[in-house]
Amino acid sequence: MTDSLTGRVALVTGGSKGIGRAVALALAGAGADVAICARKMTELEPVAEEVRALGRRSFAAACDVTDSEQVSRLPAAIAEALGAPPRPCSSHGVFAGDRSRVEALQAAK
């Protein structure tokens, strides 16, 4: 895979396991620095280490995407840690009403 995402920052919600973990690692393999979030920080740290092992920067944050206050704080924390606002990738599988809270992340960039 080429480094087509070098210089970009991606956010993967639900990034601690399953599809989210796979997406985070694929994005890192393509050159992106990767922020991951999920509800449990202890499950995020191993994935963040895997991203770093691929030579990319990583930021992990415990965040419940159904909590709008937590979601609203996330873009600034990611930008501070990784130097750029994130491009969201939703794999958390939780929806609030008709819309996912990840839409707030997209609006914040």
C-alpha positions in Angstrom: 0.0 0.0 0.0 1.3 3.5 -0.8 1.5 6.3 1.7 -1.4 8.2 0.0 -2.6 9.5 3.3 0.7 10.9 4.6 0.1 14.2 6.4 -3.5 13.4 7.1 -5.2 12.7 10.5 -8.0 10.2 10.7 -10.4 9.5 13.5 -11.9 6.1 13.9 -14.8 5.8 16.3 -15.2 2.3 17.7 -11.5 1.8 17.0 -10.7 -0.6 19.9 -11.6 -3.8 18.2 -13.2 -5.5 15.2 -13.8 -3.5 12.1 -12.7 -0.2 13.8 -9.3 -1.7 14.7 -8.9 -3.0 11.2 -9.8 0.4 9.7 -7.4 2.2 12.1 -4.5 -0.1 11.1 -5.3 0.2 7.4 -5.3 4.0 7.6 -2.0 3.9 9.4 -0.7 1.5 6.7 -1.7 4.1 4.1 0.3 6.8 5.9 -2.3 8.6 8.1 -1.8 9.5 11.7 -4.7 7.9 13.5 -6.9 9.0 16.4 -9.1 6.3 17.9 -11.9 6.5 20.3 -14.2 4.0 22.1 -15.8 3.9 25.5 -12.9 2.0 27.3 -9.4 3.4 27.3 -7.9 0.1 28.3 -9.1 -1.4 25.0 -7.7 1.5 23.0 -4.1 1.5 24.1 -3.1 -1.8 22.4 -4.5 -0.5 19.1 -2.7 2.8 19.5 0.5 0.9 20.1 -0.1 -1.1 16.9 -0.5 2.1 14.9 2.7 3.5 16.4 4.5 0.2 15.4 3.5 1.0 11.8 5.5 4.3 12.2 2.5 6.6 12.5 1.4 8.8 15.4 -1.6 7.8 17.4 -4.0 9.4 19.8 -6.5 7.4 21.9 -9.4 8.9 23.8 -12.2 7.3 25.8 -15.4 8.8 24.3 -19.0 7.7 24.3 -20.2 8.8 20.9 -23.8 9.0 22.2 -22.7 11.8 24.6 -22.6 15.1 22.6 -20.5 16.8 25.2 -17.8 14.2 24.9 -18.0 14.2 21.1 -17.8 18.0 20.9 -14.5 18.0 22.9 -12.8 15.4 20.7 -11.8 17.3 17.6 -9.8 19.9 19.6 -8.1 17.2 21.6 -7.1 15.4 18.5 -5.9 18.6 16.8 -3.8 19.4 19.8 -2.2 15.9 20.0 -1.7 15.3 16.3 -1.5 18.8 14.9 -4.5 18.7 12.5 -8.2 18.3 12.7 -9.3 14.7 12.0 -11.3 13.2 9.1 -13.9 11.0 10.8 -14.5 7.4 10.0 -17.5 5.9 11.9 -17.4 2.3 12.9 -18.9 2.5 16.4 -22.3 0.9 15.5 -24.3 3.1 17.9 -26.9 5.5 16.6 -28.7 8.2 18.5 -32.2 8.7 17.0 -31.9 8.9 13.2 -28.3 10.3 13.2 -25.0 9.2 14.5 -23.2 11.6 16.9 -20.2 11.4 14.6 -21.9 14.0 12.5 -20.9 16.5 15.1 -17.3 15.6 14.4 -17.7 16.2 10.7 -19.3 19.6 11.4 -16.4 20.6 13.7 -13.7 20.2 11.1 
